[in-house]
Amino acid sequence: MGAYILRRILLIVPTLFGIMVINFLLVQFVPGGPVEQMIANMQGQGNVFESFSGAGSDTGQDLGGSGSEYQYEGARGLPPELIAELEAQFGLDKPPLERFVNMMWNYMRFDFGESYFRKIDVLDLVLEKMPVSISLGLWSTLIAYLVSIPLGIRKAVGDGTRFDTWTSGLIVVAYAIPAFLFAIMLLVLFAGGSYFQLFPLRGLTSDNFDQLSVGGKILDYLWHIALPVLASTISAFATLTLLTKNSFLDEIKKHYVMTARAKGLGERRVLYGHVFRNAMLIVIAGFPAVFIGVFFGGSVLIETIFSLDGLGRLGFEAAVGRDYPVMFGTLFLFGLIGLVVGILSDLMYVLVDPRIDFEKREG
């Protein structure tokens, strides 16, 4: 197992390097950039896309920098010296290869630089936004497990019954509903959209949160997080429920279960004393991967709809605003976390079931 883990750790470097190379190359071909964003702000347009009118326009100003050419549309009236100063400020006066090498060297030392437009260290910015995303990911994962495991067991015991058929249909429908559409429906129904004003419309806490008691703070936090968590959890039910059901069905058909029943053990004793322990190995071991999946997947729209200031929204705003340090810094961090969690998931499988040997499977 040690050799397998060592190989996986060594693979992190080329995998992460490939992710960064591909995304860095893609950014070079995307219209606009931090200089255009700054020009748009100077001219009161507020967004790089409002000032960008397409390459080749005769209203643009063609400005070069170290062998590469940039076109800044709508830059009339701004002196070239100011444009050159902006290029130097953002590091765009250097060739792309040099910029990439410097960026990766800094990232290897966990130096992610400072946001272009917020003037805050990227790492501090990530740490500031992380509690919101952790709240969504952790609560969504826990609720998905608490609901899916009992439901999957019930479906396995009643395989083929009307209950199994109807719940399978509901699970498929829930899985097919996009999380953002479900979130909008929750807002319309329960957050004062058109029907009931049962939950707050936005934010993670109330304005008077600091004045509340400890119990009041907990209730206020749960009150605000209820709808976002429910919207984030809807698609996770299907996979976990069906995985639990299939795991139980596989175990129920094995000889040790028939032997236990032949000895006169009750069905509940057989199910929870023997089958549960073995069937839950794959479900429990997959907890880190499920958490990371909920943590990263679909959080952008959920955070935007419910006005939550988390990592998903941070990454989206950085991409729109061409805030390259935040874009690439969060990409590096998330990629590294995802690869490390993959290794942790494998370790969890071995921990809960020592019979699993990844080295033999690879051989």
KASULSUL-V611762 format. One record per residue. N is the residue number from 1. RES is the residue in one letter. SS is DSSP state (~ for helix, > for strand, _ for the rest). NEAR is the number of other ideal C-beta (glycine too) atoms within 12 Angstrom. Layout:
[[N & RES & SS & NEAR] [N & RES & SS & NEAR]]
//
This chain:
[[1 & M & _ & 21] [2 & G & ~ & 13] [3 & A & ~ & 15] [4 & Y & ~ & 23] [5 & I & ~ & 20] [6 & L & ~ & 14] [7 & R & ~ & 19] [8 & R & ~ & 26] [9 & I & ~ & 22] [10 & L & ~ & 15] [11 & L & ~ & 18] [12 & I & ~ & 25] [13 & V & ~ & 19] [14 & P & ~ & 15] [15 & T & ~ & 23] [16 & L & ~ & 28] [17 & F & ~ & 23] [18 & G & ~ & 17] [19 & I & ~ & 25] [20 & M & ~ & 33] [21 & V & ~ & 24] [22 & I & ~ & 18] [23 & N & ~ & 28] [24 & F & ~ & 27] [25 & L & ~ & 16] [26 & L & ~ & 16] [27 & V & ~ & 27] [28 & Q & ~ & 22] [29 & F & _ & 13] [30 & V & _ & 21] [31 & P & _ & 23] [32 & G & _ & 33] [33 & G & _ & 38] [34 & P & ~ & 33] [35 & V & ~ & 39] [36 & E & ~ & 40] [37 & Q & ~ & 35] [38 & M & ~ & 33] [39 & I & ~ & 38] [40 & A & ~ & 31] [41 & N & ~ & 23] [42 & M & ~ & 23] [43 & Q & _ & 21] [44 & G & _ & 11] [45 & Q & _ & 20] [46 & G & _ & 17] [47 & N & _ & 22] [48 & V & ~ & 33] [49 & F & ~ & 22] [50 & E & ~ & 19] [51 & S & ~ & 34] [52 & F & _ & 28] [53 & S & _ & 23] [54 & G & _ & 15] [55 & A & _ & 19] [56 & G & _ & 11] [57 & S & _ & 18] [58 & D & _ & 12] [59 & T & _ & 18] [60 & G & _ & 25] [61 & Q & > & 26] [62 & D & > & 19] [63 & L & > & 30] [64 & G & > & 18] [65 & G & > & 29] [66 & S & _ & 19] [67 & G & _ & 13] [68 & S & > & 20] [69 & E & > & 17] [70 & Y & > & 33] [71 & Q & > & 29] [72 & Y & > & 41] [73 & E & _ & 32] [74 & G & _ & 31] [75 & A & _ & 33] [76 & R & _ & 19] [77 & G & _ & 14] [78 & L & _ & 26] [79 & P & _ & 15] [80 & P & ~ & 19] [81 & E & ~ & 11] [82 & L & ~ & 20] [83 & I & ~ & 32] [84 & A & ~ & 23] [85 & E & ~ & 18] [86 & L & ~ & 31] [87 & E & ~ & 30] [88 & A & ~ & 17] [89 & Q & ~ & 19] [90 & F & ~ & 30] [91 & G & _ & 28] [92 & L & _ & 35] [93 & D & _ & 23] [94 & K & _ & 19] [95 & P & _ & 18] [96 & P & ~ & 26] [97 & L & ~ & 17] [98 & E & ~ & 18] [99 & R & ~ & 30] [100 & F & ~ & 25] [101 & V & ~ & 19] [102 & N & ~ & 21] [103 & M & ~ & 32] [104 & M & ~ & 28] [105 & W & ~ & 15] [106 & N & ~ & 23] [107 & Y & ~ & 30] [108 & M & ~ & 18] [109 & R & _ & 13] [110 & F & _ & 17] [111 & D & _ & 18] [112 & F & _ & 32] [113 & G & _ & 32] [114 & E & > & 23] [115 & S & _ & 31] [116 & Y & _ & 33] [117 & F & _ & 29] [118 & R & _ & 21] [119 & K & _ & 15] [120 & I & _ & 23] [121 & D & > & 19] [122 & V & ~ & 37] [123 & L & ~ & 25] [124 & D & ~ & 20] [125 & L & ~ & 33] [126 & V & ~ & 33] [127 & L & ~ & 20] [128 & E & ~ & 20] [129 & K & ~ & 34] [130 & M & ~ & 26] [131 & P & ~ & 20] [132 & V & ~ & 36] [133 & S & ~ & 42] [134 & I & ~ & 29] [135 & S & ~ & 33] [136 & L & ~ & 48] [137 & G & ~ & 40] [138 & L & ~ & 26] [139 & W & ~ & 31] [140 & S & ~ & 41] [141 & T & ~ & 33] [142 & L & ~ & 25] [143 & I & ~ & 29] [144 & A & ~ & 40] [145 & Y & ~ & 30] [146 & L & ~ & 19] [147 & V & ~ & 26] [148 & S & ~ & 38] [149 & I & ~ & 33] [150 & P & ~ & 25] [151 & L & ~ & 31] [152 & G & ~ & 37] [153 & I & ~ & 33] [154 & R & ~ & 23] [155 & K & ~ & 36] [156 & A & ~ & 35] [157 & V & ~ & 27] [158 & G & _ & 21] [159 & D & _ & 23] [160 & G & _ & 13] [161 & T & _ & 14] [162 & R & ~ & 12] [163 & F & ~ & 18] [164 & D & ~ & 25] [165 & T & ~ & 15] [166 & W & ~ & 16] [167 & T & ~ & 29] [168 & S & ~ & 28] [169 & G & ~ & 16] [170 & L & ~ & 20] [171 & I & ~ & 31] [172 & V & ~ & 18] [173 & V & ~ & 16] [174 & A & ~ & 30] [175 & Y & ~ & 24] [176 & A & ~ & 16] [177 & I & _ & 24] [178 & P & _ & 20] [179 & A & ~ & 37] [180 & F & ~ & 26] [181 & L & ~ & 20] [182 & F & ~ & 32] [183 & A & ~ & 40] [184 & I & ~ & 24] [185 & M & ~ & 22] [186 & L & ~ & 33] [187 & L & ~ & 32] [188 & V & ~ & 20] [189 & L & ~ & 20] [190 & F & ~ & 26] [191 & A & > & 30] [192 & G & _ & 17] [193 & G & _ & 19] [194 & S & _ & 12] [195 & Y & _ & 14] [196 & F & _ & 14] [197 & Q & > & 14] [198 & L & _ & 16] [199 & F & _ & 30] [200 & P & _ & 28] [201 & L & _ & 24] [202 & R & _ & 22] [203 & G & _ & 25] [204 & L & _ & 32] [205 & T & _ & 27] [206 & S & _ & 21] [207 & D & _ & 13] [208 & N & _ & 12] [209 & F & ~ & 20] [210 & D & ~ & 12] [211 & Q & ~ & 11] [212 & L & _ & 17] [213 & S & _ & 12] [214 & V & ~ & 11] [215 & G & ~ & 10] [216 & G & ~ & 17] [217 & K & ~ & 19] [218 & I & ~ & 15] [219 & L & ~ & 17] [220 & D & ~ & 25] [221 & Y & ~ & 25] [222 & L & ~ & 23] [223 & W & ~ & 25] [224 & H & ~ & 30] [225 & I & ~ & 37] [226 & A & ~ & 29] [227 & L & ~ & 41] [228 & P & ~ & 49] [229 & V & ~ & 38] [230 & L & ~ & 33] [231 & A & ~ & 41] [232 & S & ~ & 48] [233 & T & ~ & 42] [234 & I & _ & 36] [235 & S & _ & 33] [236 & A & ~ & 40] [237 & F & ~ & 41] [238 & A & ~ & 29] [239 & T & ~ & 29] [240 & L & ~ & 43] [241 & T & ~ & 36] [242 & L & ~ & 28] [243 & L & ~ & 35] [244 & T & ~ & 38] [245 & K & ~ & 35] [246 & N & ~ & 23] [247 & S & ~ & 33] [248 & F & ~ & 39] [249 & L & ~ & 24] [250 & D & ~ & 19] [251 & E & ~ & 31] [252 & I & ~ & 29] [253 & K & _ & 16] [254 & K & _ & 19] [255 & H & ~ & 12] [256 & Y & ~ & 19] [257 & V & ~ & 28] [258 & M & ~ & 16] [259 & T & ~ & 13] [260 & A & ~ & 24] [261 & R & ~ & 21] [262 & A & ~ & 11] [263 & K & _ & 14] [264 & G & _ & 10] [265 & L & _ & 19] [266 & G & _ & 13] [267 & E & ~ & 16] [268 & R & ~ & 15] [269 & R & ~ & 16] [270 & V & ~ & 28] [271 & L & ~ & 26] [272 & Y & ~ & 22] [273 & G & ~ & 18] [274 & H & ~ & 27] [275 & V & ~ & 32] [276 & F & ~ & 27] [277 & R & ~ & 20] [278 & N & ~ & 26] [279 & A & ~ & 34] [280 & M & _ & 30] [281 & L & ~ & 27] [282 & I & ~ & 27] [283 & V & ~ & 36] [284 & I & ~ & 26] [285 & A & ~ & 25] [286 & G & _ & 32] [287 & F & ~ & 33] [288 & P & ~ & 28] [289 & A & ~ & 34] [290 & V & ~ & 36] [291 & F & ~ & 32] [292 & I & ~ & 30] [293 & G & ~ & 28] [294 & V & ~ & 39] [295 & F & ~ & 34] [296 & F & ~ & 31] [297 & G & _ & 30] [298 & G & _ & 32] [299 & S & ~ & 40] [300 & V & ~ & 29] [301 & L & ~ & 25] [302 & I & ~ & 44] [303 & E & ~ & 37] [304 & T & ~ & 28] [305 & I & ~ & 33] [306 & F & _ & 40] [307 & S & _ & 22] [308 & L & _ & 36] [309 & D & _ & 26] [310 & G & _ & 39] [311 & L & ~ & 38] [312 & G & ~ & 38] [313 & R & ~ & 30] [314 & L & ~ & 39] [315 & G & ~ & 32] [316 & F & ~ & 23] [317 & E & ~ & 28] [318 & A & ~ & 34] [319 & A & ~ & 27] [320 & V & ~ & 25] [321 & G & _ & 30] [322 & R & _ & 34] [323 & D & _ & 35] [324 & Y & ~ & 37] [325 & P & ~ & 38] [326 & V & ~ & 40] [327 & M & ~ & 36] [328 & F & ~ & 38] [329 & G & ~ & 38] [330 & T & ~ & 41] [331 & L & ~ & 35] [332 & F & ~ & 38] [333 & L & ~ & 33] [334 & F & ~ & 31] [335 & G & ~ & 28] [336 & L & ~ & 27] [337 & I & ~ & 29] [338 & G & ~ & 27] [339 & L & ~ & 28] [340 & V & ~ & 24] [341 & V & ~ & 27] [342 & G & ~ & 26] [343 & I & ~ & 29] [344 & L & ~ & 24] [345 & S & ~ & 28] [346 & D & ~ & 30] [347 & L & ~ & 25] [348 & M & ~ & 24] [349 & Y & ~ & 28] [350 & V & ~ & 24] [351 & L & ~ & 18] [352 & V & ~ & 23] [353 & D & _ & 22] [354 & P & _ & 12] [355 & R & _ & 13] [356 & I & _ & 21] [357 & D & _ & 17] [358 & F & ~ & 24] [359 & E & ~ & 17] [360 & K & ~ & 12] [361 & R & ~ & 13] [362 & E & ~ & 12] [363 & G & _ & 8]]
//
